[in-house]
């Protein structure tokens, strides 16, 4: 853990609590189809799995359904208008990022969320200029669980994958990090469903609070590049 020179974070469910705005969007879309709203507690465990999963949840259809593409496109339209109404950093996350910066440990974001949504969200939270790298869902040819996005992040920060620690709240995050040769942590405060088994994901550890990550970082830092 002392070799960690860059902390890489998943976005939804790890860095930022986006579930309220994603739930708001899904319910607005359901209202357009005369369907009642779903509670946040129902939607929250599915948010890390992306828009496709939310469409399946909200409308009970698969991607083979002829309505699916239009529903997804409309979801994205609505979501862009409420991208940052309630989305906030998880408690303790800003302190973690500040500690990284004071210890001269680089940090960045690796997400499957498309850049058209990732960059406005991070900009609104004042994080876009602080991050050493931002790798979105369309930054590379393949998404997580493929390791390509994490390998791209290590390239951008000019560090070996073994010098990076990746934190996420979904099995694909841990799989991608492990396949990239990085250390991995599971954000147990994220959007993990009751039926999921994170103990079987073979991560290097689990954390209950963002500041728990500090134990995996150097106590002080020299130049991070």
N, CA, C and O of each residue as an XYZ file, in Angstrom:
900
protein
N       0.814     -1.209      0.000
C       0.000      0.000      0.000
C       0.847      1.257      0.000
O       0.414      2.303     -0.484
N       2.077      1.158      0.551
C       2.916      2.338      0.598
C       3.425      2.739     -0.780
O       3.935      3.845     -0.956
N       3.287      1.834     -1.770
C       3.733      2.173     -3.116
C       2.682      2.951     -3.888
O       2.931      3.367     -5.019
N       1.493      3.157     -3.288
C       0.421      3.853     -3.995
C       0.824      5.295     -4.275
O       1.091      6.068     -3.354
N       0.864      5.642     -5.540
C       1.225      7.009     -5.930
C       0.079      7.706     -6.651
O       0.152      8.896     -6.957
N      -0.994      6.935     -6.921
C      -2.177      7.530     -7.545
C      -3.417      6.789     -7.076
O      -3.476      5.560     -7.120
N      -4.402      7.545     -6.629
C      -5.698      7.006     -6.230
C      -6.681      7.241     -7.368
O      -6.908      8.380     -7.776
N      -7.260      6.166     -7.878
C      -8.253      6.253     -8.943
C      -9.611      5.852     -8.368
O      -9.724      4.874     -7.629
N     -10.630      6.622     -8.720
C     -11.950      6.441     -8.135
C     -13.014      6.262     -9.210
O     -13.020      6.978    -10.211
N     -13.903      5.314     -8.999
C     -15.130      5.254     -9.788
C     -15.947      6.500     -9.462
O     -15.717      7.133     -8.432
N     -16.889      6.858    -10.316
C     -17.657      8.094    -10.114
C     -18.948      7.837     -9.331
O     -19.027      8.154     -8.144
N     -19.955      7.267     -9.989
C     -21.249      7.032     -9.347
C     -21.126      5.980     -8.247
O     -20.715      4.850     -8.510
N     -21.475      6.343     -7.035
C     -21.460      5.391     -5.946
C     -20.132      5.261     -5.242
O     -20.009      4.476     -4.302
N     -19.129      6.013     -5.670
C     -17.823      5.987     -5.008
C     -17.344      7.400     -4.709
O     -17.142      7.759     -3.549
N     -17.166      8.192     -5.744
C     -16.765      9.587     -5.551
C     -17.975     10.469     -5.244
O     -17.948     11.269     -4.309
N     -19.024     10.317     -6.031
C     -20.189     11.204     -5.938
C     -21.459     10.386     -5.707
O     -21.655      9.334     -6.315
N     -22.306     10.882     -4.829
C     -23.625     10.276     -4.598
C     -24.590     10.875     -5.620
O     -25.189     11.925     -5.384
N     -24.731     10.201     -6.743
C     -25.581     10.666     -7.840
C     -26.969     10.037     -7.811
O     -27.810     10.363     -8.648
N     -27.220      9.143     -6.862
C     -28.488      8.409     -6.841
C     -29.724      9.308     -6.787
O     -30.708      9.001     -7.459
N     -29.722     10.415     -6.011
C     -30.927     11.249     -5.992
C     -31.294     11.813     -7.358
O     -32.468     11.814     -7.728
N     -30.306     12.294     -8.116
C     -30.608     12.856     -9.436
C     -30.942     11.766    -10.452
O     -31.765     11.984    -11.341
N     -30.323     10.612    -10.334
C     -30.662      9.512    -11.233
C     -32.074      9.010    -10.948
O     -32.813      8.661    -11.869
N     -32.444      8.976     -9.678
C     -33.804      8.567     -9.314
C     -34.817      9.594     -9.789
O     -35.877      9.239    -10.306
N     -34.488     10.866     -9.612
C     -35.364     11.939    -10.093
C     -35.604     11.803    -11.603
O     -36.725     11.975    -12.082
N     -34.545     11.497    -12.333
C     -34.654     11.354    -13.785
C     -35.535     10.173    -14.160
O     -36.420     10.295    -15.007
N     -35.293      9.041    -13.534
C     -36.080      7.842    -13.850
C     -37.556      8.084    -13.551
O     -38.425      7.672    -14.320
N     -37.833      8.744    -12.449
C     -39.236      8.984    -12.101
C     -39.890     10.004    -13.023
O     -41.088      9.911    -13.291
N     -39.124     10.977    -13.512
C     -39.666     11.912    -14.498
C     -40.024     11.174    -15.783
O     -41.051     11.447    -16.402
N     -39.163     10.233    -16.176
C     -39.430      9.440    -17.373
C     -40.635      8.524    -17.160
O     -41.463      8.366    -18.057
N     -40.732      7.928    -15.987
C     -41.890      7.089    -15.689
C     -43.181      7.918    -15.692
O     -44.225      7.447    -16.142
N     -43.102      9.154    -15.187
C     -44.289     10.016    -15.163
C     -44.777     10.308    -16.571
O     -45.980     10.416    -16.808
N     -43.836     10.437    -17.510
C     -44.227     10.677    -18.902
C     -45.006      9.497    -19.476
O     -45.719      9.637    -20.469
N     -44.864      8.343    -18.845
C     -45.575      7.144    -19.298
C     -46.644      6.719    -18.297
O     -47.056      5.560    -18.250
N     -47.085      7.704    -17.487
C     -48.184      7.494    -16.518
C     -47.887      6.391    -15.511
O     -48.784      5.648    -15.110
N     -46.626      6.288    -15.104
C     -46.221      5.310    -14.101
C     -45.883      6.027    -12.796
O     -45.358      7.140    -12.839
N     -46.162      5.434    -11.646
C     -45.881      6.083    -10.363
C     -44.384      6.118    -10.071
O     -43.633      5.324    -10.637
N     -43.941      7.013     -9.209
C     -42.512      7.102     -8.887
C     -42.019      5.905     -8.083
O     -42.771      5.284     -7.332
N     -40.747      5.602     -8.260
C     -40.088      4.573     -7.470
C     -39.317      5.246     -6.335
O     -38.750      6.320     -6.537
N     -39.283      4.644     -5.157
C     -38.529      5.247     -4.056
C     -37.027      5.171     -4.292
O     -36.532      4.279     -4.981
N     -36.317      6.124     -3.706
C     -34.859      6.167     -3.821
C     -34.229      4.848     -3.385
O     -33.280      4.374     -4.008
N     -34.751      4.265     -2.330
C     -34.178      3.020     -1.822
C     -34.261      1.884     -2.843
O     -33.427      0.979     -2.831
N     -35.256      1.926     -3.722
C     -35.392      0.904     -4.763
C     -34.406      1.133     -5.893
O     -33.844      0.182     -6.437
N     -34.194      2.388     -6.245
C     -33.349      2.724     -7.396
C     -31.868      2.697     -7.034
O     -31.038      2.281     -7.842
N     -31.538      3.136     -5.828
C     -30.142      3.349     -5.425
C     -29.212      2.164     -5.715
O     -28.129      2.391     -6.254
N     -29.567      0.920     -5.392
C     -28.625     -0.177     -5.622
C     -28.309     -0.434     -7.086
O     -27.369     -1.166     -7.397
N     -29.088      0.164     -7.996
C     -28.910     -0.104     -9.420
C     -28.148      1.011    -10.150
O     -27.786      0.854    -11.316
N     -27.909      2.124     -9.472
C     -27.365      3.303    -10.152
C     -25.976      3.045    -10.734
O     -25.683      3.506    -11.837
N     -25.125      2.324    -10.025
C     -23.769      2.072    -10.522
C     -23.750      1.239    -11.789
O     -22.736      1.190    -12.486
N     -24.859      0.583    -12.093
C     -24.907     -0.281    -13.273
C     -25.382      0.459    -14.521
O     -25.556     -0.149    -15.577
N     -25.592      1.780    -14.399
C     -25.816      2.606    -15.575
C     -27.256      2.755    -16.013
O     -28.177      2.184    -15.428
N     -27.419      3.550    -17.074
C     -28.745      3.913    -17.570
C     -29.501      2.687    -18.067
O     -30.708      2.573    -17.853
N     -28.812      1.783    -18.718
C     -29.500      0.598    -19.240
C     -30.172     -0.197    -18.124
O     -31.305     -0.658    -18.267
N     -29.461     -0.350    -17.020
C     -30.043     -1.062    -15.898
C     -31.239     -0.305    -15.328
O     -32.230     -0.920    -14.933
N     -31.155      1.028    -15.281
C     -32.266      1.815    -14.756
C     -33.493      1.734    -15.655
O     -34.621      1.737    -15.162
N     -33.289      1.663    -16.954
C     -34.425      1.487    -17.870
C     -35.067      0.116    -17.646
O     -36.291     -0.016    -17.630
N     -34.228     -0.888    -17.474
C     -34.774     -2.224    -17.203
C     -35.562     -2.224    -15.901
O     -36.638     -2.815    -15.817
N     -35.018     -1.558    -14.887
C     -35.703     -1.483    -13.600
C     -37.011     -0.711    -13.705
O     -38.043     -1.154    -13.203
N     -36.962      0.446    -14.361
C     -38.110      1.346    -14.380
C     -39.240      0.912    -15.288
O     -40.389      1.307    -15.093
N     -38.911      0.090    -16.293
C     -39.942     -0.262    -17.277
C     -40.095     -1.770    -17.482
O     -40.947     -2.208    -18.255
N     -39.279     -2.557    -16.798
C     -39.430     -4.002    -16.876
C     -39.202     -4.573    -18.256
O     -39.824     -5.566    -18.633
N     -38.303     -3.946    -19.021
C     -38.031     -4.417    -20.378
C     -36.540     -4.652    -20.547
O     -35.730     -4.154    -19.765
N     -36.184     -5.412    -21.571
C     -34.781     -5.660    -21.892
C     -34.380     -4.802    -23.092
O     -35.211     -4.124    -23.695
N     -33.107     -4.847    -23.417
C     -32.601     -4.039    -24.530
C     -33.128     -4.512    -25.877
O     -33.009     -3.800    -26.874
N     -33.698     -5.679    -25.913
C     -34.277     -6.171    -27.166
C     -35.639     -5.545    -27.448
O     -36.137     -5.624    -28.571
N     -36.236     -4.931    -26.450
C     -37.538     -4.300    -26.628
C     -37.397     -3.088    -27.559
O     -36.487     -2.282    -27.365
N     -38.269     -2.936    -28.558
C     -38.142     -1.811    -29.508
C     -38.260     -0.437    -28.852
O     -37.856      0.561    -29.447
N     -38.801     -0.368    -27.652
C     -38.921      0.923    -26.962
C     -37.653      1.316    -26.223
O     -37.500      2.470    -25.822
N     -36.746      0.371    -26.040
C     -35.621      0.578    -25.138
C     -34.738      1.751    -25.555
O     -34.406      2.596    -24.723
N     -34.352      1.816    -26.832
C     -33.431      2.861    -27.295
C     -34.022      4.255    -27.094
O     -33.319      5.172    -26.670
N     -35.306      4.415    -27.396
C     -35.943      5.720    -27.225
C     -36.040      6.095    -25.748
O     -35.843      7.257    -25.392
N     -36.336      5.140    -24.898
C     -36.411      5.419    -23.463
C     -35.042      5.825    -22.932
O     -34.937      6.749    -22.124
N     -34.002      5.146    -23.377
C     -32.646      5.500    -22.934
C     -32.272      6.904    -23.395
O     -31.721      7.687    -22.621
N     -32.568      7.224    -24.647
C     -32.248      8.557    -25.170
C     -32.999      9.639    -24.401
O     -32.434     10.689    -24.095
N     -34.255      9.389    -24.091
C     -35.043     10.370    -23.347
C     -34.539     10.501    -21.917
O     -34.523     11.603    -21.369
N     -34.127      9.391    -21.302
C     -33.539      9.438    -19.966
C     -32.341     10.382    -19.954
O     -32.223     11.227    -19.067
N     -31.462     10.242    -20.927
C     -30.263     11.080    -20.982
C     -30.614     12.551    -21.172
O     -29.950     13.427    -20.617
N     -31.641     12.821    -21.945
C     -32.091     14.214    -22.135
C     -32.533     14.821    -20.802
O     -32.140     15.934    -20.454
N     -33.342     14.087    -20.078
C     -33.845     14.582    -18.795
C     -32.703     14.727    -17.796
O     -32.633     15.715    -17.064
N     -31.810     13.742    -17.769
C     -30.734     13.731    -16.786
C     -29.792     14.922    -16.962
O     -29.305     15.482    -15.980
N     -29.541     15.302    -18.192
C     -28.643     16.446    -18.427
C     -29.174     17.721    -17.781
O     -28.396     18.595    -17.397
N     -30.490     17.830    -17.660
C     -31.095     19.036    -17.080
C     -31.085     19.031    -15.557
O     -31.282     20.078    -14.940
N     -30.861     17.876    -14.939
C     -30.841     17.836    -13.464
C     -29.586     17.138    -12.958
O     -29.593     16.500    -11.905
N     -28.514     17.270    -13.725
C     -27.273     16.537    -13.470
C     -26.710     16.787    -12.077
O     -26.151     15.884    -11.456
N     -26.859     18.018    -11.589
C     -26.212     18.371    -10.315
C     -27.187     18.992     -9.317
O     -26.771     19.747     -8.439
N     -28.451     18.692     -9.439
C     -29.405     19.269     -8.488
C     -29.153     18.781     -7.074
O     -29.156     19.572     -6.131
N     -28.935     17.484     -6.920
C     -28.717     16.930     -5.583
C     -27.447     16.090     -5.475
O     -27.122     15.614     -4.387
N     -26.734     15.900     -6.559
C     -25.526     15.075     -6.525
C     -24.420     15.786     -5.751
O     -24.119     16.952     -6.008
N     -23.824     15.076     -4.811
C     -22.790     15.647     -3.950
C     -21.700     14.608     -3.703
O     -21.937     13.406     -3.825
N     -20.508     15.080     -3.355
C     -19.467     14.175     -2.896
C     -19.955     13.407     -1.669
O     -20.672     13.956     -0.832
N     -19.569     12.151     -1.568
C     -19.882     11.412     -0.360
C     -19.191     12.070      0.832
O     -18.086     12.593      0.689
N     -19.820     12.051      1.996
C     -19.204     12.660      3.185
C     -17.792     12.118      3.429
O     -17.570     10.908      3.429
N     -16.859     13.022      3.635
C     -15.470     12.646      3.859
C     -14.637     12.601      2.602
O     -13.409     12.579      2.681
N     -15.280     12.586      1.424
C     -14.532     12.459      0.178
C     -13.674     13.689     -0.112
O     -12.545     13.552     -0.584
N     -14.192     14.889      0.163
C     -13.397     16.085     -0.091
C     -12.166     16.119      0.808
O     -11.094     16.548      0.381
N     -12.319     15.668      2.054
C     -11.162     15.584      2.950
C     -10.148     14.580      2.427
O      -8.942     14.804      2.533
N     -10.620     13.485      1.870
C      -9.722     12.489      1.288
C      -8.931     13.085      0.128
O      -7.714     12.921      0.047
N      -9.631     13.777     -0.766
C      -8.946     14.371     -1.915
C      -7.930     15.411     -1.463
O      -6.833     15.498     -2.014
N      -8.298     16.199     -0.458
C      -7.355     17.174      0.076
C      -6.131     16.507      0.672
O      -5.015     17.006      0.527
N      -6.335     15.376      1.344
C      -5.209     14.644      1.916
C      -4.302     14.102      0.815
O      -3.078     14.124      0.947
N      -4.899     13.621     -0.263
C      -4.098     13.164     -1.407
C      -3.219     14.298     -1.920
O      -2.026     14.117     -2.164
N      -3.818     15.451     -2.076
C      -3.081     16.586     -2.621
C      -1.980     17.048     -1.677
O      -0.905     17.439     -2.130
N      -2.232     17.009     -0.378
C      -1.204     17.423      0.583
C      -0.080     16.395      0.665
O       1.068     16.744      0.942
N      -0.410     15.132      0.427
C       0.600     14.077      0.456
C       1.267     13.895     -0.912
O       2.125     13.029     -1.080
N       0.873     14.703     -1.870
C       1.374     14.634     -3.250
C       1.110     13.254     -3.847
O       1.974     12.661     -4.493
N      -0.090     12.765     -3.618
C      -0.568     11.545     -4.264
C      -1.579     11.973     -5.321
O      -2.581     12.611     -4.997
N      -1.331     11.631     -6.564
C      -2.260     11.993     -7.623
C      -3.595     11.270     -7.419
O      -3.650     10.196     -6.821
N      -4.661     11.881     -7.927
C      -5.947     11.183     -7.909
C      -6.680     11.469     -9.216
O      -6.498     12.516     -9.838
N      -7.504     10.518     -9.612
C      -8.247     10.677    -10.857
C      -9.538      9.876    -10.826
O      -9.843      9.190     -9.850
N     -10.281      9.979    -11.906
C     -11.601      9.355    -12.018
C     -11.615      8.411    -13.215
O     -11.167      8.774    -14.302
N     -12.124      7.213    -13.016
C     -12.328      6.248    -14.105
C     -13.756      5.732    -13.992
O     -14.104      5.051    -13.027
N     -14.576      6.058    -14.982
C     -15.994      5.750    -14.927
C     -16.496      5.253    -16.274
O     -15.905      5.557    -17.311
N     -17.577      4.494    -16.263
C     -18.247      4.116    -17.511
C     -19.248      5.179    -17.958
O     -19.839      5.048    -19.030
N     -19.447      6.217    -17.168
C     -20.356      7.315    -17.534
C     -19.769      8.050    -18.739
O     -18.563      8.296    -18.760
N     -20.567      8.409    -19.738
C     -20.018      9.097    -20.916
C     -19.453     10.470    -20.557
O     -19.891     11.103    -19.597
N     -18.480     10.917    -21.339
C     -17.808     12.187    -21.067
C     -18.772     13.367    -21.073
O     -18.566     14.337    -20.343
N     -19.824     13.295    -21.890
C     -20.791     14.390    -21.975
C     -21.525     14.619    -20.668
O     -22.089     15.690    -20.446
N     -21.520     13.605    -19.794
C     -22.124     13.732    -18.468
C     -21.055     13.842    -17.382
O     -21.229     14.567    -16.403
N     -19.962     13.127    -17.560
C     -18.901     13.122    -16.549
C     -18.293     14.499    -16.353
O     -18.186     14.971    -15.222
N     -17.895     15.146    -17.434
C     -17.177     16.415    -17.317
C     -18.048     17.541    -16.756
O     -17.570     18.288    -15.903
N     -19.304     17.700    -17.191
C     -20.141     18.737    -16.563
C     -20.376     18.489    -15.078
O     -20.409     19.432    -14.287
N     -20.538     17.230    -14.701
C     -20.759     16.903    -13.297
C     -19.536     17.253    -12.460
O     -19.658     17.898    -11.419
N     -18.361     16.830    -12.910
C     -17.143     17.124    -12.164
C     -16.839     18.624    -12.148
O     -16.342     19.152    -11.154
N     -17.140     19.300    -13.253
C     -16.922     20.750    -13.291
C     -17.822     21.459    -12.288
O     -17.381     22.379    -11.599
N     -19.074     21.040    -12.204
C     -20.017     21.668    -11.275
C     -19.592     21.471     -9.828
O     -19.892     22.298     -8.967
N     -18.896     20.378     -9.564
C     -18.418     20.094     -8.216
C     -17.020     20.643     -7.966
O     -16.457     20.449     -6.889
N     -16.464     21.321     -8.952
C     -15.136     21.910     -8.807
C     -14.007     20.902     -8.799
O     -12.952     21.159     -8.220
N     -14.211     19.759     -9.430
C     -13.219     18.689     -9.389
C     -12.454     18.509    -10.691
O     -11.405     17.866    -10.706
N     -12.959     19.062    -11.775
C     -12.360     18.781    -13.069
C     -10.919     19.267    -13.168
O     -10.091     18.616    -13.805
N     -10.613     20.392    -12.553
C      -9.256     20.934    -12.635
C      -8.329     20.333    -11.578
O      -7.110     20.483    -11.657
N      -8.906     19.661    -10.600
C      -8.096     19.048     -9.544
C      -7.636     17.642     -9.922
O      -6.566     17.201     -9.501
N      -8.438     16.944    -10.710
C      -8.131     15.546    -11.038
C      -6.924     15.456    -11.967
O      -6.786     16.241    -12.905
N      -6.061     14.494    -11.692
C      -4.899     14.267    -12.553
C      -5.300     13.607    -13.856
O      -4.598     13.737    -14.860
N      -6.427     12.896    -13.854
C      -6.939     12.292    -15.083
C      -8.427     12.045    -14.920
O      -8.921     11.838    -13.812
N      -9.131     12.069    -16.040
C     -10.555     11.717    -16.086
C     -10.745     10.796    -17.288
O     -10.582     11.216    -18.434
N     -11.086      9.557    -17.023
C     -11.338      8.583    -18.083
C     -12.814      8.222    -18.033
O     -13.282      7.638    -17.056
N     -13.540      8.566    -19.076
C     -14.983      8.334    -19.132
C     -15.302      7.080    -19.937
O     -14.413      6.412    -20.465
N     -16.588      6.783    -20.014
C     -17.009      5.563    -20.678
C     -16.720      5.511    -22.158
O     -16.635      4.431    -22.744
N     -16.567      6.680    -22.771
C     -16.246      6.712    -24.198
C     -14.836      7.237    -24.459
O     -14.520      7.631    -25.581
N     -13.985      7.244    -23.426
C     -12.590      7.660    -23.603
C     -11.749      6.555    -24.225
O     -10.735      6.825    -24.868
N     -12.171      5.324    -24.033
C     -11.453      4.175    -24.583
C     -12.424      3.297    -25.359
O     -13.642      3.452    -25.270
N     -11.856      2.375    -26.118
C     -12.699      1.534    -26.980
C     -13.548      0.569    -26.176
O     -14.669      0.242    -26.564
N     -13.001      0.107    -25.034
C     -13.713     -0.863    -24.211
C     -13.896     -0.310    -22.801
O     -13.047      0.421    -22.291
N     -15.015     -0.672    -22.183
C     -15.358     -0.202    -20.842
C     -15.002     -1.246    -19.789
O     -14.713     -2.400    -20.105
N     -15.030     -0.809    -18.520
C     -14.946     -1.782    -17.417
C     -16.091     -2.792    -17.571
O     -17.208     -2.395    -17.905
N     -15.846     -4.063    -17.340
C     -14.738     -4.650    -16.591
C     -13.449     -4.881    -17.361
O     -12.507     -5.445    -16.804
N     -13.372     -4.468    -18.620
C     -12.099     -4.557    -19.330
C     -11.105     -3.610    -18.664
O     -11.500     -2.534    -18.216
N      -9.845     -3.976    -18.588
C      -8.867     -3.116    -17.921
C      -8.443     -1.887    -18.716
O      -7.738     -1.028    -18.187
N      -8.856     -1.787    -19.977
C      -8.361     -0.696    -20.830
C      -8.547      0.698    -20.218
O      -7.608      1.492    -20.274
N      -9.719      1.043    -19.629
C      -9.847      2.388    -19.056
C      -8.854      2.657    -17.922
O      -8.352      3.774    -17.795
N      -8.570      1.657    -17.107
C      -7.625      1.845    -16.010
C      -6.193      1.918    -16.515
O      -5.377      2.655    -15.963
N      -5.886      1.172    -17.540
C      -4.555      1.273    -18.146
C      -4.369      2.641    -18.797
O      -3.272      3.200    -18.779
N      -5.441      3.172    -19.369
C      -5.381      4.519    -19.937
C      -5.142      5.549    -18.831
O      -4.376      6.495    -19.017
N      -5.791      5.368    -17.690
C      -5.584      6.293    -16.568
C      -4.134      6.256    -16.103
O      -3.540      7.307    -15.860
N      -3.560      5.075    -15.977
C      -2.168      4.986    -15.536
C      -1.234      5.625    -16.556
O      -0.214      6.212    -16.195
N      -1.590      5.507    -17.831
C      -0.786      6.162    -18.864
C      -0.863      7.680    -18.717
O       0.148      8.372    -18.835
N      -2.069      8.193    -18.459
C      -2.244      9.642    -18.353
C      -1.507     10.225    -17.152
O      -1.000     11.345    -17.216
N      -1.448      9.473    -16.060
C      -0.747      9.985    -14.874
C       0.727      9.600    -14.878
O       1.475      9.950    -13.965
N       1.130      8.881    -15.904
C       2.538      8.506    -16.113
C       3.082      7.672    -14.951
O       4.174      7.916    -14.439
N       2.285      6.685    -14.558
C       2.684      5.774    -13.496
C       2.376      4.343    -13.916
O       1.501      4.103    -14.748
N       3.089      3.413    -13.343
C       2.806      2.007    -13.592
C       1.490      1.624    -12.919
O       1.167      2.173    -11.866
N       0.727      0.704    -13.492
C      -0.512      0.261    -12.841
C      -0.303     -0.191    -11.403
O      -1.165      0.032    -10.553
N       0.838     -0.827    -11.119
C       1.099     -1.308     -9.762
C       1.228     -0.175     -8.756
O       1.131     -0.409     -7.551
N       1.442      1.042     -9.224
C       1.543      2.211     -8.346
C       0.185      2.856     -8.097
O       0.096      3.860     -7.391
N      -0.877      2.286     -8.674
C      -2.213      2.874     -8.583
C      -3.131      2.001     -7.728
O      -3.007      0.776     -7.690
N      -4.048      2.671     -7.050
C      -5.092      2.017     -6.254
C      -6.439      2.430     -6.833
O      -6.712      3.622     -6.979
N      -7.288      1.449     -7.165
C      -8.600      1.757     -7.731
C      -9.690      1.388     -6.731
O      -9.694      0.293     -6.168
N     -10.613      2.324     -6.523
C     -11.711      2.129     -5.578
C     -13.032      2.208     -6.337
O     -13.267      3.160     -7.080
N     -13.889      1.214     -6.152
C     -15.188      1.218     -6.816
C     -16.208      0.467     -5.985
O     -15.872     -0.164     -4.982
N     -17.467      0.543     -6.416
C     -18.550     -0.088     -5.657
C     -19.265     -1.164     -6.456
O     -20.352     -1.597     -6.072
N     -18.676     -1.602     -7.557
C     -19.292     -2.641     -8.387
C     -18.257     -3.709     -8.706
O     -17.055     -3.444     -8.723
N     -18.739     -4.913     -8.956
C     -17.833     -6.022     -9.239
C     -16.969     -5.734    -10.461
O     -15.794     -6.100    -10.488
N     -17.541     -5.084    -11.471
C     -16.759     -4.793    -12.672
C     -15.595     -3.850    -12.366
O     -14.561     -3.914    -13.031
N     -15.749     -2.971    -11.364
C     -14.649     -2.079    -10.976
C     -13.470     -2.892    -10.457
O     -12.324     -2.674    -10.850
N     -13.768     -3.821     -9.579
C     -12.718     -4.634     -8.977
C     -12.084     -5.542    -10.027
O     -10.866     -5.716    -10.050
N     -12.904     -6.114    -10.885
C     -12.364     -6.968    -11.949
C     -11.444     -6.178    -12.866
O     -10.362     -6.648    -13.219
N     -11.867     -4.981    -13.254
C     -11.041     -4.153    -14.143
C      -9.731     -3.778    -13.469
O      -8.670     -3.839    -14.091
N      -9.801     -3.389    -12.200
C      -8.588     -3.012    -11.490
C      -7.618     -4.171    -11.350
O      -6.414     -4.011    -11.555
N      -8.139     -5.327    -11.003
C      -7.284     -6.499    -10.848
C      -6.649     -6.890    -12.176
O      -5.465     -7.223    -12.230
N      -7.437     -6.848    -13.243
C      -6.906     -7.209    -14.559
C      -5.861     -6.206    -15.047
O      -4.981     -6.549    -15.837
N      -5.966     -4.970    -14.571
C      -4.984     -3.946    -14.940
C      -3.718     -4.041    -14.093
O      -2.730     -3.370    -14.392
N      -3.731     -4.857    -13.047
C      -2.568     -4.990    -12.181
C      -2.509     -3.952    -11.080
O      -1.433     -3.642    -10.570
N      -3.677     -3.405    -10.705
C      -3.745     -2.400     -9.645
C      -4.262     -3.018     -8.350
O      -4.897     -4.072     -8.358
N      -3.982     -2.352     -7.251
C      -4.631     -2.693     -5.992
C      -6.075     -2.199     -6.063
O      -6.363     -1.207     -6.735
N      -6.976     -2.886     -5.375
C      -8.397     -2.532     -5.457
C      -9.044     -2.518     -4.079
O      -8.707     -3.317     -3.205
N      -9.982     -1.591     -3.909
C     -10.788     -1.505     -2.698
C     -12.252     -1.390     -3.078
O     -12.590     -0.773     -4.089
N     -13.123     -1.982     -2.270
C     -14.566     -1.896     -2.488
C     -15.133     -0.810     -1.583
O     -14.940     -0.833     -0.368
N     -15.841      0.149     -2.197
C     -16.513      1.216     -1.451
C     -17.845      0.672     -0.940
O     -18.847      0.698     -1.655
N     -17.853      0.188      0.280
C     -19.053     -0.430      0.834
C     -20.154      0.594      1.112
O     -21.306      0.219      1.333
N     -19.811      1.874      1.101
C     -20.812      2.926      1.281
C     -21.544      3.240     -0.018
O     -22.458      4.064     -0.033
N     -21.147      2.589     -1.106
C     -21.722      2.868     -2.417
C     -23.003      2.102     -2.680
O     -23.726      1.734     -1.754
N     -23.275      1.867     -3.959
C     -24.562      1.315     -4.381
C     -24.484     -0.197     -4.551
O     -24.632     -0.713     -5.658
N     -24.254     -0.889     -3.468
C     -24.129     -2.344     -3.506
C     -25.449     -2.962     -3.056
O     -25.920     -2.698     -1.950
N     -26.038     -3.777     -3.908
C     -27.333     -4.377     -3.615
C     -27.235     -5.480     -2.566
O     -26.166     -6.041     -2.328
N     -28.374     -5.776     -1.947
C     -28.405     -6.766     -0.883
C     -28.059     -8.170     -1.373
O     -27.593     -8.999     -0.592
N     -28.282     -8.441     -2.645
C     -28.018     -9.779     -3.165
C     -26.592     -9.942     -3.673
O     -26.190    -11.050     -4.027
N     -25.822     -8.860     -3.716
C     -24.448     -8.938     -4.216
C     -23.529     -9.474     -3.129
O     -23.813     -9.342     -1.938
N     -22.414    -10.085     -3.555
C     -21.465    -10.698     -2.634
C     -20.079    -10.085     -2.821
O     -19.208    -10.714     -3.421
N     -19.862     -8.882     -2.324
C     -18.560     -8.241     -2.515
C     -17.403     -9.019     -1.906
O     -16.258     -8.855     -2.329
N     -17.686     -9.865     -0.916
C     -16.625    -10.669     -0.319
C     -16.051    -11.677     -1.311
O     -14.992    -12.256     -1.070
N     -16.754    -11.887     -2.429
C     -16.283    -12.831     -3.445
C     -15.607    -12.125     -4.624
O     -15.228    -12.779     -5.595
N     -15.451    -10.810     -4.553
C     -14.902    -10.065     -5.686
C     -13.374    -10.056     -5.726
O     -12.784     -9.584     -6.698
N     -12.741    -10.565     -4.696
C     -11.280    -10.698     -4.633
C     -10.569     -9.347     -4.638
O      -9.495     -9.205     -5.222
N     -11.170     -8.363     -3.987
C     -10.502     -7.069     -3.822
C      -9.432     -7.177     -2.743
O      -9.402     -8.141     -1.979
N      -8.558     -6.182     -2.690
C      -7.525     -6.155     -1.659
C      -8.083     -5.712     -0.315
O      -7.453     -5.931      0.720
N      -9.264     -5.086     -0.320
C      -9.863     -4.663      0.930
C     -11.225     -4.044      0.707
O     -11.639     -3.825     -0.431
N     -11.921     -3.762      1.800
C     -13.222     -3.098      1.770
C     -13.164     -1.904      2.721
O     -12.529     -1.965      3.774
N     -13.829     -0.828      2.339
C     -13.839      0.355      3.198
C     -15.274      0.806      3.421
O     -16.109      0.717      2.521
N     -15.552      1.286      4.616
C     -16.895      1.741      4.969
C     -17.047      3.252      4.868
O     -18.167      3.760      4.926
N     -15.942      3.982      4.716
C     -15.962      5.441      4.678
C     -14.795      5.902      3.809
O     -13.736      5.275      3.830
N     -14.963      6.990      3.041
C     -13.861      7.450      2.195
C     -12.534      7.639      2.927
O     -11.478      7.346      2.366
N     -12.568      8.119      4.157
C     -11.319      8.369      4.875
C     -10.592      7.084      5.254
O      -9.419      7.124      5.625
N     -11.282      5.937      5.163
C     -10.594      4.668      5.383
C      -9.517      4.434      4.331
O      -8.584      3.664      4.557
N      -9.641      5.091      3.187
C      -8.661      4.936      2.109
C      -7.304      5.485      2.533
O      -6.276      5.065      2.004
N      -7.290      6.417      3.480
C      -6.025      7.015      3.911
C      -5.046      5.954      4.400
O      -3.835      6.118      4.253
N      -5.549      4.885      4.971
C      -4.675      3.820      5.444
C      -3.968      3.077      4.331
O      -3.026      2.324      4.578
N      -4.417      3.287      3.116
C      -3.819      2.648      1.946
C      -2.912      3.585      1.170
O      -2.398      3.221      0.113
N      -2.711      4.788      1.685
C      -1.887      5.797      1.019
C      -0.651      6.091      1.854
O      -0.664      5.885      3.067
N       0.420      6.570      1.224
C       1.596      6.969      1.997
C       1.237      8.058      3.002
O       0.389      8.907      2.728
N       1.881      8.032      4.161
C       1.614      9.041      5.191
C       2.079     10.409      4.750
O       1.505     11.420      5.157
N       3.096     10.458      3.936
C       3.576     11.734      3.382
C       4.153     11.423      2.018
O       4.476     10.277      1.707
N       4.273     12.436      1.230
C       4.688     12.174     -0.137
C       5.818     13.058     -0.603
O       5.985     14.189     -0.146
N       6.586     12.519     -1.520
C       7.506     13.326     -2.276
C       6.854     13.609     -3.599
O       5.632     13.514     -3.703
N       7.608     13.950     -4.611
C       7.035     14.195     -5.927
C       6.278     12.972     -6.418
O       6.781     11.851     -6.345
N       5.058     13.191     -6.923
C       4.223     12.062     -7.341
C       4.433     11.696     -8.786
O       3.743     10.814     -9.296
N       5.337     12.324     -9.448
C       5.568     11.992    -10.865
C       6.983     11.531    -11.072
O       7.368     11.207    -12.195
